[in-house]
Amino acid sequence: MSDKSTETPGGRVWLITGANSGFGLALAGAALAAGDTVVAAARRPETLAEAAGAHPGRLVPVRLDVTDHERIAAVVAETVERYGRIDVLVNNAGRGLIGAVEEYTDRELRDLMDLHFFGPAALTRAVLPHMRERGSGAVVQMSSMGGRFTFPGVGAYSATKFALEGLSEALAKEVSAFGVKVLIVEPGAFRTSFAEQGALAFATALPAYDGIVGPVREGLPDSDGKQLGDPEKAAAVILAALDAEHTPLRLLLGNDAVDAVRGNLDAAVEELRTWESASRSTDFDV
């Protein structure tokens, strides 16, 4: 953002990471359609040049790698200086990593956690003082149905989303008194760039897991362009949830997500019932 003169934008001011594709791009479009202003953060902001030209002054591309915490502080400061506020932060930047737990390297695990957990945590901490001071705002954490349950081949991805959801659940209870909302979004399979050729990362395969993780290695890339989820419909539901009097803490998106999470919850309740007597038997006798 080269122009740092204070502006008074109409509507809300959004800061969206990973705004040049997928849910980030869909949310940017929905916010613009609602008359809002979008600071669109991406590692390659030049990919947003055409869209910015179509919305002069209202779609502002900025360069941001969410693992660069110094740059995070600068982008938040520049946005507040220019617009006076950030109404909605969307932590959306991310990618997939496929592999069995034994196949991951420490570097792969740490890099993914930096992207999906430490980056969003830093951005959230950076915007909260401004939101608390104004007594309003919203933090949208783009998680996944994989933030509620997991399966072979996606353990690293789910671990990062589990961590983000745990942090965000506590955050929601900490900041509600300041008028700040927290929305955890849990999509299923949507037609985004997530599964595109070159977008997914793969751990080095061990033959022992070919029959267990192999179907995911092959099936996820093959699903690209065939997913049933529509990102634009998802964006509309996210905006509606933010505008609701009682914004949900967690918002599932897609029939597959609803069905899978419901099945996982049912299984968890059944397991609790099966082991409830043993679980309750561990207190000191009184």
N, C-alpha and C positions, 0 to 999 in steps of 0.2 A: 504494500500500500504506500504509494509515493506521496499522495495528497493527505497530509495529516491535519488539515484544517477541520475544526469541529463541524459536523453536519447534524441535522435533525431529521432522521429518516422517518418516514411513515411506517406504521406497522412495527413488527418485531425485528430485532437484529439477531440473526442466526450465525453461529460459527460451526461449520460442518467440516469434519475431517474426512479424507477419502471422498471428496465431493465431485470427483471427475468421472465416477462410474457407479453402477449398482444402486444400492439404497441411498448413498450420499447424493448422487445426481438426481434421483427421483425425489428426495426430500427437498433439495434445492429448488427443483421445478415447482413443487407444491407450495413451498414458502413464497416463491416469487409470484405465483398465481394468486396467492392470498394477499398480495400487496406488501410483502415483507422485504427486508434487505438481507442478503446472504453473503457472508465472508466465507468463500469457498476454498478450503485448505486442501492442498494436494502436493505430493512430491514433485509433480510435473504440472505446474499451474498453466503452462502454455497450452495444455490440452483443453483448457476452458476459455480460450481467447474468443472463439466464435460465439459461445453462449454469453460471455461478458459483453460483447459488442451488441448483442440483441437486447441486453438489459443494462444500459450504461448507468453506472453509479449504484445499481441495485444488486448486481452480481459482481463481487470483487474477488478475483483469484489471488491467493497468497501461497507462497512456497512454505511447506511445512512437512517435515518428517517427524512424526510424533515420538520417535525415540530420541530426538534432539531436545533436551529439556530447556536449554538456553533459548532456543528458537521458540519454544512454546511460550515462555515468559514474554518474549518480544512481541509475538503475534497477539497475545491477549492484551498487552499494554497498548499496542498500536490501534487495535480495534476499539478499545475503551476510549482512547484519546480521540479517535476520529468520530465515533458515534455516541460516546457518553455512556454506553452500556452494552452488555451482551445479554439478551433475553433467553436465548436457547443455545445450549452447547450440545452438539451431537458428536459423540465419540463413535465414529463409524469405520475408520481405517482398519484394515485387517487382511488376512490371507489364510489359506488352509495349509496344513501340514499332515501328510498321510504317512503312517508307519506304526508298527507295533512298539510298545513301550521299550522293549529290549533293543530296538533298532535306532532309537533316537540318540543323538549325541548331546552332550551338555550344551554345546553352542546352539544347536537347533532349539532346544528347550528354552534357553535363556533369551534368544532372539525373539521367539514367539511371545514369551511373557513380557518382554520389553514393549512389543507392539500392541498387545491386547490388554495388558494390565498396567504396567508402570507408566506408559504414555498417557492413557486415559486418566489414570489417577493424578498425574501431574497437571493435566489440563483442567481437571475438575477442581483441584486445589487452587489453580491459578484464577479461575473465574468466580469461585465462591465468595471471596471478600466483596466483590462488586455486587453480586446478587444479594448477599446479606444486607449490604448497605442500602440497597434500593427496596428490599423487602419483597422481592419477586424474582422469578426466573425458573428455568427448567434445565435439568441435565438428562439427556437421553443417551442411554448406554445400549449400543447395538450389540446384543449378545446373540443367542442362537437357541434353538430347541436343544442343541448340544450343550447348553449351559445348565440344563436340568437333568440330563441323563447322557450316557455315552455308550459306545460300542467299539468293537475291535477296529483299530486303524486310526481312530481319531482321539486317542487319549490325550495327546499334547494339546490339541485344539480345545477340547472340552475342559482340560485343566485350567487353561487361561480364562475361559469363560466362567467356570465355576468360581474362580478367584474374583473376577470382576463382579459377579452377581453377589457374592458375599460382602464385598466392600460396599456395593451399592445399596444393599438392603439395610446395612447399618447407617449409611449416609442418609437414606430417606428419612429415618427416624431422628437423625441429628439435625436436619435442616428444615423440617416441615414447620417448625415454630417460626422460622424466618421467612416463610412464604415461598420457599423454594421446593419445586417438585422434582422427583426422580422417577424416571420411566425406564424400565428394563425391557427391551424389545427382543423377543425370541422367535425369529422366523424359522420356518422349515426350508424346503428347497424352493428357491425363487430364481427366476430367469435373470440373473445378474452375471457379472464377470467372474464370480468365485471359482467356477469349475472350468474356465476357459483354458485352452492350450497355453502353457507357460505360466499360468496364474497360480496353480497349485505347486507346492513343494513336496518332495518325496524323500523320506529317509532311505538310506541304503538298505535294500531288502536282504533279509536272512531267509534262506530256503525253507527253514523250519516253519515259517509263518505263511508260506505261499497259499495254503488252503484256507487260512483264517483271514489274512489281510488282503490277499490277492484280489478277491472280489471287489473290495473297496477301491484298491488302486486302479482297477479297470473300470468299475462301474461309475465312480464319481465323475471322471472326465467324460465318459460316454453320456452322462446326463445333461451336459451343457446344451442349452437351447431347447431342452425338452421339459424343463421343470414347469410345474403347473402354476407356481406363484407369480403374480404380476406385481413388480416393484411399485408401479404407480398407484395401484389399489392399496398396497401396503402403506405408502406414504400418506394417502388420504386418511387411513385409519389411525396412523400415528398422530397426525394433526388433530383429528377428532378426539383422541385420547388426551392430548395435551390441553385441549379446550374444555374438556369435561369438568364438571364441578368436582367430581371425585376421580382423579386420574389414577388408573391402576398402577400398582408397583410393577407388575409383570404383565406384558401383553404378548400373547402368542399370536403368530400370524401364519395362516395356511392350515388347510385340513389335515395335512400330514403331521404338522406340529401338534395340533390339538389332539389328534388320535394317539400319537406316540407318547405325549406327556401324560395323557389320561391313563394309558396302559401302564406306564411306569409308576404313576401314583398308586394305581390299584394294586400293583405287585408289591410296592413298598408297604402298603397298609396290610396286605395279606402276610407278609413276612413279619411285620410287627406283631400281628395277632398270634402267629405261630410261636414266636419266641418271647411273648410278653411275660409269661409266668417266670421264665428263666431270668429275664431282664430285671424283673421286680424282686428277685430273690437275693440280690447282692448287697442290700443294706444291712448294717448291724442290727441284730435282734434287740428290740426294746421292750 
